[in-house]
Amino acid sequence: MQRYEQLDSLRGLAALAVMLGHFLMVFAPIVQNTSDLSFLDYPLNILKYSPFRAIWGGHEAVIMFFLLSGFVLSLPFYHNRQQSYSKYAIKRICRIYIPFVIALFASIVLRDAVFESKLSDLTSYYNNLWVRPPDMISIIQHLLFLGNYNTTIYDPILWTLVHEMRISLLFPFLMIIIIKGGWKAGLPFAFALSFGAEWALNHFETRYMTNFVVSFHYASIFLVGALLAKYLTPLKAAFSRLNGWGIALLLVIALCSYTFKWIGYDEDFHDMFPLHRGDWMTALGASIFIITAVSSSRLSKLLEREPFLFLGKISYSLYLYHMIVLLTLVHLMNDFLNTPLIVLLAFILSFATAAMGYYFVELPSIRLGKRLTSWRKKPIISDTGSGTSLPS
C-alpha cells in the first residue's frame, strides 16, 4: 500500500497555519472586524479578507485535517489490508488519545503553575483563556469525550480531537457505504449527515463545539476524504491532462474556494453559506490541493523535501502544544517582555516542544499500539496517517 508522504507535509503546513492563526490573534488589529475598510485604507485587510487568509486560516486547516484523515484511514479498505475492529480501535486510541491526554494534563499543570490573574491587555479571546480553574467534571468530560463541554478552558484546540476520535471509531462502519456504493451512495450520505447536522443545530441547544451533532457534520468531511482516495487514479488522470494554464486556473479556484469565507466577508451572498455549508466550499478547495499534491511531480518533489516531511512528523504535537506554550509564556512573562517578543519566543519554543512530543510521546504511543495488536500477523493500518490534527 503506497504511502503518500506529500500528504504528511500538507498536514504539517496545515498545522503551521493553525499555529500562525492563533498567534496572530494575540494582536487586536487581526481580530477586529475591519471588513468595511478598503485594502488601500487598511492594507492589513489584504491578509485578513483575501485568499492570503490560507496562510493562517485555522478553521480551513481543520477541514484539511479531516479530509486527510478520511483519505488515509480509507486506504487499507481499498487494498484489502483492513484489520479487525478491535486492533483498529486500539491503534487509534494509542495514536490519538494518549498524546491527547498527556497534552491535556500538561495544560492543567502549567496553568496551575503560571496563572495568577486574568489577562487584561490582550485581545478578548486570550484574556478569557485559562480563567476557569480545573475541575473534576470537566476533566472527566475531556477524558471520556462525552457531553457538550468547553475545551477552551484547558487547550483551545482540543475540540477538534474530540471529533477526530469519535469519527475515527465509527469510520470502519462508514466505509461500508463507500465500499458498496461508491460516490453515488457516499456523497449523498455525506450531504445528508452535514445538512442533517445543520438542521439539528438550528433546533437544539448546542453551546460548545464538542457536541455530537457537529461530529456528524465533520464525519461528512471524512467521507469526502475517503472518496478522494477511492477515485484517486481517475482524478490524477484528469489532472495530468491539464496544461500549465489549466493547472494555474485550477489552483486559483482552489485557493478562492478554500478561503471562501473571507472573500467578500460580511457581504450578503455569505448568508447562503452558514458555517457548515461554508465548510463544503473549504473542502472543495482543500480537495483540489490534495489531488494536486499527489499528482503534480513538481509539487510532490517540493513537499517531499526533508523540512516539510519533518514538519509533517511533528504536526500533531505542534497542533497539541502550541497554545499551551503561548499561554504559559504570556502568563509568565507578560510583565517583563513586550507581546511581540513573547509571541516570537513561543513560536520558536513550540517547534522544540513539538519535536519532543513526537519523539517522547507519539512514537512510544505508536509502538505501544503495535505491541498491543501484534498477537496476529494480519497487516495493520499505517502508524502515522493524517491528522492533528490530526494523525490517522
GIUR-V147484 format. One record per backbone hydrogen bond with DSSP energy under -1.0 kcal/mol. NH is the residue of the N-H (numbers start at 1). CO is the residue of the C=O. If there is no record, write none. Layout:
nh = <NH | NH>
co = <CO | CO>
//
This chain:
nh = <5 | 7 | 9 | 10 | 11 | 12 | 13 | 14 | 15 | 16 | 17 | 18 | 19 | 20 | 21 | 22 | 23 | 24 | 25 | 26 | 27 | 30 | 31 | 32 | 34 | 37 | 42 | 45 | 46 | 47 | 48 | 49 | 53 | 54 | 55 | 56 | 61 | 62 | 63 | 64 | 65 | 66 | 67 | 68 | 69 | 70 | 71 | 72 | 73 | 74 | 77 | 78 | 78 | 81 | 88 | 89 | 90 | 91 | 92 | 93 | 94 | 95 | 96 | 98 | 100 | 101 | 102 | 103 | 104 | 105 | 106 | 107 | 108 | 109 | 110 | 111 | 112 | 113 | 114 | 115 | 127 | 128 | 129 | 139 | 140 | 141 | 142 | 143 | 144 | 145 | 154 | 155 | 158 | 160 | 162 | 163 | 164 | 165 | 166 | 167 | 168 | 169 | 170 | 171 | 173 | 174 | 175 | 177 | 178 | 179 | 180 | 181 | 182 | 186 | 187 | 189 | 190 | 191 | 192 | 193 | 194 | 195 | 196 | 197 | 198 | 199 | 200 | 201 | 202 | 203 | 204 | 211 | 216 | 217 | 218 | 219 | 220 | 222 | 223 | 224 | 225 | 226 | 227 | 228 | 229 | 230 | 231 | 232 | 235 | 236 | 237 | 238 | 239 | 240 | 242 | 247 | 248 | 249 | 250 | 251 | 252 | 253 | 254 | 255 | 256 | 257 | 258 | 259 | 260 | 262 | 265 | 267 | 270 | 271 | 272 | 273 | 278 | 279 | 280 | 282 | 283 | 284 | 285 | 286 | 287 | 288 | 289 | 290 | 291 | 292 | 293 | 294 | 295 | 296 | 300 | 301 | 302 | 303 | 304 | 305 | 309 | 310 | 311 | 312 | 313 | 314 | 318 | 319 | 320 | 321 | 322 | 325 | 326 | 327 | 328 | 329 | 330 | 331 | 332 | 333 | 334 | 336 | 337 | 342 | 343 | 344 | 345 | 346 | 347 | 348 | 349 | 350 | 351 | 352 | 353 | 354 | 355 | 356 | 357 | 358 | 359 | 360 | 361 | 362 | 363 | 365 | 366 | 367 | 368 | 369 | 370 | 371 | 372 | 374 | 388 | 390 | 390>
co = <3 | 4 | 5 | 6 | 7 | 8 | 9 | 10 | 11 | 12 | 13 | 14 | 15 | 16 | 17 | 18 | 19 | 20 | 21 | 23 | 24 | 27 | 27 | 28 | 32 | 34 | 38 | 42 | 43 | 44 | 44 | 45 | 50 | 51 | 52 | 53 | 57 | 58 | 59 | 60 | 61 | 62 | 63 | 64 | 65 | 66 | 67 | 68 | 69 | 70 | 74 | 74 | 75 | 76 | 84 | 85 | 86 | 87 | 88 | 89 | 90 | 91 | 92 | 93 | 96 | 97 | 98 | 99 | 100 | 101 | 102 | 103 | 104 | 105 | 106 | 107 | 108 | 109 | 110 | 111 | 123 | 124 | 126 | 135 | 136 | 137 | 138 | 139 | 140 | 141 | 151 | 151 | 155 | 157 | 158 | 159 | 160 | 161 | 162 | 163 | 164 | 165 | 166 | 167 | 170 | 170 | 171 | 174 | 174 | 175 | 176 | 177 | 178 | 182 | 183 | 185 | 186 | 187 | 188 | 189 | 190 | 191 | 192 | 193 | 194 | 195 | 196 | 197 | 198 | 200 | 200 | 208 | 212 | 213 | 214 | 215 | 216 | 218 | 219 | 220 | 221 | 222 | 223 | 224 | 225 | 226 | 227 | 229 | 231 | 232 | 233 | 234 | 235 | 236 | 239 | 243 | 244 | 245 | 246 | 247 | 248 | 249 | 250 | 251 | 252 | 253 | 254 | 255 | 257 | 259 | 262 | 264 | 267 | 268 | 269 | 270 | 274 | 275 | 277 | 278 | 279 | 280 | 281 | 282 | 283 | 284 | 285 | 286 | 287 | 288 | 289 | 290 | 291 | 292 | 296 | 297 | 298 | 299 | 300 | 302 | 305 | 306 | 307 | 308 | 309 | 310 | 314 | 315 | 316 | 317 | 318 | 321 | 322 | 323 | 324 | 325 | 326 | 327 | 328 | 329 | 330 | 333 | 333 | 338 | 339 | 340 | 341 | 342 | 343 | 344 | 345 | 346 | 347 | 348 | 349 | 350 | 351 | 352 | 353 | 354 | 355 | 356 | 357 | 357 | 358 | 361 | 362 | 363 | 364 | 365 | 366 | 367 | 368 | 371 | 389 | 387 | 388>
//
